[in-house]
Amino acid sequence: MNEAEKTLSELDLADLRWAHFHLEHPSLAARLSSVIGVPIEQGLQLLPQSWYTSLEQAAEHSVKRMLEMTISGMAHIAPNVANDSLHRLLVMGTGAVGGFFGPLMLLTELPVTTALMLRSIADIAHSLGEDLSGEDARLACMQVFALGGRTKEDTHADTGYYGLRITLSLHFSHQFLFLGKTASNAPVPGGLNLIRAIASRFGVVVSDKAAAQLVPVAGAVSGALLNLVFMNHFQDIARGHFIVRRLERIYGVEAIKTAYESISLSEAEVFKSYSPLEGW
C-alpha cells in the first residue's frame, strides 16, 4: 500500500478499488456476450453498414436531448438513496416493447431508454453527495455515457478513466456551454463539441446492444433482459465515477488520482463482488 492509499479509510479504499474495477473494465460487449452466450462480434457482422450511420445519429440525438435535460431538470431531484431497481424495471419495460417489435424498434426505443438511464445516473450522483444545481455535477452525469462506452481495447493512458475525463473536459468551455443558446434552447458552441465527444463513445455501446439483438441465439433472450444488462452497465459506471468524485472532495483530487492509478488489476478484481452500498 502506497502513501496515497494509506490516507484513505479502509471503507473508502474498498470503494475506490471497486470503482477502479468497473471504470477500467467497462466493456458492455463482454456483459452482453455472457448473457447470450456468443461473442458480440458475430452480431456486429450482421449489421448493415447503413445501420452504423443511423445508430451514430441516434446516439448523438439522444445525448443532445439529455444534455438539454441536465440544464432544466436535474436541479430539482431530491437527494436520497438511488432507486436502482425502479429504473431497471422501467428500462426492462421499454426493452420488452422493443423486443416485441424487433431490432428496428431500437432507434425509437433508444431516446426513452437513455432518458431513464440519465435519471438513474442523476439519482446515483445525488446519493453520493453531488449538488445537481451546479454545472459541474450535471456535466459529470453526461460524462458517464462516454465512460461507459470504452472497450476492452482501450488500454492506453489517454483512454483510462482519468485520461478520458481530461479529454472530455477539453471539449467544452464553461462560459459558453450554458450562456450561449440557440433558438431551440440547445447549448452552444462548447456543448456541440461535448455532445459529439460523448456520442462517439456512447455509439459504441449502442452498436453492441443492436448487435446483441441481431445474434440468432439471442432470439431466446428478451429485449427486457438486454436492457437490464444495458442499465446495470451504466449504473455501475455512474457509481464508480461518483465514488471517485466523492473521495476527491474529501481527500483532494491529486491524492485520489495517485491512489487510483496505483491500484493494480489484481487488487481491483478482488473487489468486483464488493458492494459500495452494502460492503462484502
C-alpha positions in Angstrom: 0.0 0.0 0.0 1.5 3.4 -1.0 1.3 6.6 0.9 -1.7 7.9 -1.0 -3.7 4.7 -0.2 -2.7 5.0 3.4 -4.5 8.3 3.8 -7.9 6.7 2.9 -10.1 4.9 5.4 -10.5 1.2 4.9 -14.0 1.6 3.6 -13.1 4.5 1.3 -10.2 2.4 -0.1 -12.5 -0.5 -0.7 -14.9 1.8 -2.6 -12.1 3.2 -4.7 -10.9 -0.3 -5.6 -14.5 -1.3 -6.6 -14.7 1.9 -8.7 -11.4 1.2 -10.4 -12.5 -2.3 -11.4 -15.7 -1.0 -13.1 -14.2 2.1 -14.6 -11.2 0.4 -16.1 -13.1 -2.7 -17.4 -16.4 -1.2 -18.7 -17.0 -3.4 -21.8 -20.7 -3.8 -22.4 -19.9 -6.2 -25.2 -18.4 -8.6 -22.7 -21.5 -8.4 -20.4 -23.9 -9.0 -23.3 -21.8 -11.9 -24.6 -22.0 -13.5 -21.2 -25.9 -13.2 -21.4 -26.4 -14.5 -24.9 -23.5 -17.0 -24.8 -21.8 -15.9 -28.1 -19.4 -13.0 -28.9 -21.0 -9.7 -29.9 -18.6 -9.6 -32.9 -20.9 -12.1 -34.6 -23.8 -9.7 -34.3 -21.8 -6.7 -35.5 -21.1 -8.6 -38.7 -24.9 -8.9 -39.2 -25.5 -5.1 -39.0 -25.9 -3.4 -42.4 -23.4 -0.5 -43.0 -26.3 1.9 -43.1 -27.2 0.9 -39.6 -24.0 2.3 -38.2 -24.7 5.7 -39.6 -28.3 5.6 -38.2 -27.0 4.4 -34.8 -24.4 7.1 -34.6 -27.1 9.8 -35.4 -29.5 8.3 -32.9 -26.8 8.3 -30.2 -25.9 11.9 -30.9 -29.6 13.0 -30.9 -30.1 11.2 -27.6 -27.1 12.8 -26.0 -28.2 16.2 -27.2 -31.6 15.8 -25.7 -30.2 14.5 -22.5 -27.8 17.5 -22.2 -30.7 19.8 -22.5 -32.4 17.9 -19.7 -29.4 18.3 -17.5 -29.9 22.1 -17.7 -33.5 22.2 -16.8 -34.5 19.1 -14.8 -31.7 17.7 -12.7 -31.5 20.5 -10.1 -34.9 19.5 -8.8 -34.1 15.9 -7.9 -34.4 15.4 -4.2 -31.3 13.8 -2.5 -32.0 10.2 -1.3 -30.8 6.7 -1.8 -30.6 5.9 -5.5 -33.5 3.7 -6.6 -31.6 1.5 -9.0 -34.3 -1.3 -9.0 -37.0 1.1 -10.2 -35.0 2.3 -13.1 -34.0 -1.2 -14.1 -37.7 -2.2 -14.1 -38.6 0.7 -16.3 -35.9 0.0 -18.9 -36.9 -3.6 -18.9 -40.4 -2.4 -19.9 -39.0 -0.4 -22.8 -36.9 -3.3 -23.8 -39.8 -5.7 -23.7 -41.7 -3.4 -26.1 -38.6 -3.1 -28.3 -38.1 -6.9 -28.3 -41.7 -7.5 -29.3 -41.3 -5.3 -32.4 -37.8 -6.4 -33.3 -34.4 -4.7 -33.8 -35.9 -1.9 -36.0 -37.5 -0.6 -32.8 -34.1 0.2 -31.3 -33.9 3.7 -32.8 -37.3 4.6 -31.4 -36.6 3.0 -28.0 -33.1 4.5 -27.6 -34.1 8.1 -26.5 -36.5 6.7 -23.9 -34.0 4.3 -22.5 -31.3 7.0 -22.5 -33.6 9.3 -20.6 -34.3 6.7 -18.0 -30.6 6.0 -17.7 -29.8 9.6 -17.2 -32.4 9.9 -14.4 -30.8 6.8 -12.7 -27.3 8.3 -13.1 -28.6 11.6 -11.6 -30.0 9.7 -8.6 -26.7 7.9 -8.1 -24.9 11.2 -8.3 -27.2 12.8 -5.7 -26.9 9.9 -3.4 -23.1 10.3 -3.4 -23.2 13.9 -2.5 -23.3 15.8 -5.8 -25.1 19.1 -5.9 -27.0 18.8 -9.2 -27.9 22.5 -9.2 -24.2 23.0 -10.2 -23.0 22.9 -13.8 -20.0 20.7 -13.0 -22.2 17.9 -11.4 -24.6 17.9 -14.3 -21.9 17.6 -16.8 -20.3 14.8 -14.8 -23.6 12.9 -15.3 -23.3 13.3 -19.0 -19.7 12.0 -18.8 -21.0 8.6 -17.7 -22.2 7.9 -21.2 -18.7 8.4 -22.6 -17.0 6.5 -19.7 -19.4 3.6 -20.3 -18.5 3.5 -24.0 -15.0 2.4 -23.6 -14.0 -1.1 -24.7 -11.5 -3.7 -23.6 -9.1 -2.5 -26.3 -8.9 0.9 -24.6 -5.8 0.2 -22.6 -3.7 3.3 -23.3 -3.2 6.1 -20.7 -5.4 8.6 -22.7 -8.4 6.2 -22.6 -8.0 5.3 -18.9 -10.6 6.8 -16.5 -8.6 10.0 -15.7 -7.3 10.3 -19.3 -10.9 10.3 -20.7 -12.1 12.7 -18.1 -9.4 15.2 -19.1 -10.2 14.6 -22.8 -13.9 15.3 -22.3 -13.1 18.5 -20.3 -11.3 19.9 -23.3 -14.4 19.6 -25.5 -16.3 22.5 -23.9 -15.9 25.9 -22.4 -17.9 26.5 -19.3 -18.6 30.2 -20.1 -20.2 29.2 -23.5 -21.9 26.0 -22.6 -24.8 27.4 -20.7 -24.8 31.1 -21.6 -25.0 30.7 -25.3 -28.3 29.2 -26.5 -29.8 28.6 -29.9 -33.5 29.3 -30.7 -34.2 25.7 -29.8 -32.6 26.3 -26.4 -29.7 24.0 -27.1 -26.3 24.8 -25.6 -23.7 26.2 -28.0 -21.0 26.2 -29.1 -19.0 24.3 -26.5 -21.9 22.0 -25.9 -21.9 20.8 -29.5 -18.3 19.6 -29.2 -19.1 17.9 -25.9 -22.2 16.2 -27.5 -20.1 14.8 -30.3 -17.3 13.6 -27.9 -19.8 11.8 -25.7 -21.9 10.5 -28.6 -18.9 9.0 -30.3 -18.3 6.8 -27.2 -22.0 6.2 -26.4 -22.5 5.0 -30.0 -20.1 2.1 -29.3 -22.4 0.6 -26.7 -25.5 1.3 -28.8 -23.9 -0.8 -31.6 -23.2 -3.6 -29.1 -26.8 -3.5 -28.0 -28.0 -3.6 -31.6 -25.7 -6.5 -32.4 -26.9 -8.5 -29.4 -30.5 -8.2 -30.7 -29.4 -9.5 -34.1 -27.5 -12.5 -32.9 -29.7 -15.5 -33.8 -29.3 -17.2 -30.5 -30.5 -14.0 -28.8 -34.0 -14.8 -30.0 -34.5 -16.6 -26.8 -33.2 -13.6 -24.8 -35.8 -10.9 -24.3 -35.3 -7.3 -25.0 -36.2 -6.7 -21.4 -33.1 -8.7 -20.3 -30.8 -7.0 -22.7 -32.0 -3.6 -21.5 -31.4 -4.8 -17.9 -27.8 -5.5 -18.8 -27.6 -2.1 -20.5 -28.9 -0.3 -17.4 -26.7 -2.3 -15.0 -23.7 -1.4 -17.0 -24.3 2.4 -16.8 -25.4 2.3 -13.2 -22.0 0.6 -12.3 -20.1 3.2 -14.3 -22.0 6.0 -12.7 -21.5 4.7 -9.2 -17.8 4.3 -9.8 -17.5 7.8 -11.3 -19.3 9.5 -8.5 -17.5 7.4 -5.8 -14.2 8.8 -7.2 -15.6 12.4 -7.3 -16.9 12.0 -3.7 -13.5 10.9 -2.5 -11.8 13.7 -4.4 -14.0 16.2 -2.4 -12.8 14.6 0.8 -9.1 13.9 0.2 -8.3 16.1 -2.7 -8.1 15.4 -6.4 -4.4 14.7 -6.6 -4.4 12.3 -3.6 -7.2 10.2 -5.1 -5.8 10.3 -8.6 -2.5 9.0 -7.2 -4.2 6.3 -5.1 -6.5 5.3 -8.1 -3.6 5.0 -10.5 -1.6 2.9 -8.1 -4.3 0.2 -7.9 -3.3 -2.9 -9.8 -5.6 -5.1 -11.8 -5.4 -8.0 -9.3 -6.2 -5.6 -6.4 -9.3 -4.2 -8.2 -10.6 -7.6 -9.4 -10.9 -8.8 -5.8 -13.4 -6.1 -5.3 -15.7 -6.9 -8.2 -18.1 -8.7 -5.9 -17.9 -6.0 -3.3 -20.9 -3.6 -2.9 -20.3 0.1 -2.2 -23.7 0.2 -0.7 -23.6 -3.0 1.5 -19.9 -4.0 1.7 -19.0 -7.6 1.4 
